[in-house]
Structures are given as structure tokens and as C-alpha cells.
Amino acid sequence: MTQFLRFFTTRVQTASLASAFVFLSSTVYADGWDPNSQASTIGSIANTRHNLTVDFNSSGNIMQLARNQYNAICVYCHTPHGANKQINAPLWNRTVNLDSFTIYDKPTTLMRPISLPGPSSLTCLSCHDGTIAIDSVLNMPGSGRTPSGGSLSNNEVGIIVNDAFLDSWVDAGNQGPTGTHFTLGGAAASCVSACHNAAIELSIGWPDYSNFVLGTDLRDDHPIGVLFPTTFGPGIDFNEPNVIIPGRWAFFDTNGSGFAEKDEVRLYDSGDGPEVECASCHDPHGVPSNGPGTRFNPSFLRVNNGISGSGDGETGIASAGASTLCLTCHAK
């Protein structure tokens, strides 16, 4: 691992001067999307960057040095038994931070109450806040591989990242990486600091993930935990969802099916009423841009917010039109 970090430190130093000009030659996307991944983004989550069992680059299994290779796509987020009890999320298998966030502090801008992130944001932030290792699960693949050796009680303490437990992973007779459980960003040992930064991108072409690290200060991101209106009319600058199910959610039923489809924006009700959360606009499994078999919307968006299928890395993506996602909720 030391050699690994030394190698990339050298590459970063070599590229540091040239990286100062990276902004002149790189396309910047408003939603942080980087189209240079070799993932096909067609068919299922297995073909997206959220498949943490695969390296979508040409340099082999480098990620093996940064996280446990569980050889199971779903386990990085979900478990059939012994799920995290801290948040009301579907069979959640990851540790989470509950209240260490600085939230958007200009409520007069929206004239709406704003609270801490709800379950449908905390799940995303368990990787994207940059504080929790990407392989920090509560249960590993296989029977009885829990931090407490079989007891499920420790899973209530899902905020704790148990590196000793993660180090115990054994795959096909090979010990998992010791002390190399990288966060996405933020920490000294992270995906961004080691490999996925502007200097490395310029030097050897690996994509920069910096925009994907939201951090714990959320004031520079789209507000989440925003209470959506429940009454509509003059002076209310929000559109009314077609379907409202109190205590569960509300959603914009664009096809009239009565069900919340993957490509439909929704608001989550975790007790206070329908709120905007990360999963209101993003589906972590991917959403086809123009029906089954087509490439997924960029950035796992439920609605493509305008990126067309004409440029490098964009071929096959159908655009819904600029600002379509924004105007689903906002009446402007």
C-alpha cells in the first residue's frame, strides 16, 4: 500500500503544473457528471459506477487496494438480514452519520422549513459525505459475518466504522486489505486524494471524483430536508404532485400509472410531511434515458436535465430538455 501511495504521489507532483490548466480543457457539467467512465450505463446497476466490484478503467483491479472486494454488488448497500436500525431505509447495510451536517441556512430564500437530511438522503450521504469508507458494511457476504460475530444488536450502532471488522474479510483464501478502507473523499486516505483528482485525470486519464464528494457542509448543494408545500395556488412557487400518500410520499405521476416509477420525481414523508431528499431526483440504480435498453440518465438522475446524446461519453443518451428536472417541482 505504501508503494501504491508513493506511486500516485509522484504522479500527482509530475502533473501538478499542468493541472493548473485543466479547467481550460475540461468540460464542466452543472450536476457534476463526468462522462469519461468506461461503464456502459445500460441495463442495470451492474454496468454503472455504483457497482463497486468493478474497476471501470484500463489499469486492472486497482480498487482492490482501496476497499474490500466483496464480489457482490448489492452488499455494499443492502443486506437481507440484520439491517441498520438507525434509519428507515430498505435493508440498509452501511454505517451512517445522522446529525453531523451543516444544512442550508437561508430558509427565507425558499420560504420553506428545512430539517436535517432524512433517510432517503442519509443513504446517499453514507458514501458521498466523504466520512465513511466505501466498503464500511454491517454484514459481509456469508453467514454470521457481522461485527459482533453473529449477534444483530451491534447493527443498531451503525454510526461506528469498525475497521477491525472490515479487516477480517477473507475472499477465496486471501486476506482483505488491512487499513485501506478508503472514503470517497475528504479523508487523507480517499479515492479522490489517491487517484481520482484533477492532476491524475490530466496525467493518466482517470476521472476526477471531487464533485461527487458533498462533504458534511451541505449549504452549497441543492437543499435537502426541505418541506414541500401541501397546499397550492397563487404565491406558491411549487407544482403540485399528482399523487400524495400521507406518511409515505408524494410524486409527479407523469404517465398516470398511479405508481412511483423510477423516472418520476418524488418527495419523501418521514414524519413531518413530504420533503425533498437526495432520492427525490436521483435513483442510485440508474434510470434509462429513453426507455428500456437505452443509456441511463447522467448522475443517476430520475430525469435527464438537458445533457444530450451528441458528445464524447454521451452517445445514446436521450435528453429530456434543459431544466426539465428543475421545472418538475419549481413553478417558474
Secondary structure, 3 states (H helix, E strand, C coil): CHHHHHHHHHHHHHHHHHHCCHHHHCCCCCCCCCCCCCCCCCCCHHHCCCCCCCCCCCCCCHHHHCCCCCCCCHHHCECCCCCCCCCCCCCECECCCCCCCECCCCHHHHCCCECCCCHHHHHHHHHHCCCCECCCECCCCCCCCCCECCECHHHHCCCCCCHHHHCCCEECCEECCCCCCCECCCCCCEHHHHCCCHHHHHHHCCCCCHHHCCCCEHHHCCCCCEECCCCCCCCCCECCCCEEECCCEEECCCCCCCCCCCCCCEEEECCCCEEECHHHHECCCCCECCCCCCCECHHHECCCCCCCCCCCCCCCCCCCCCCHHHHHHECC
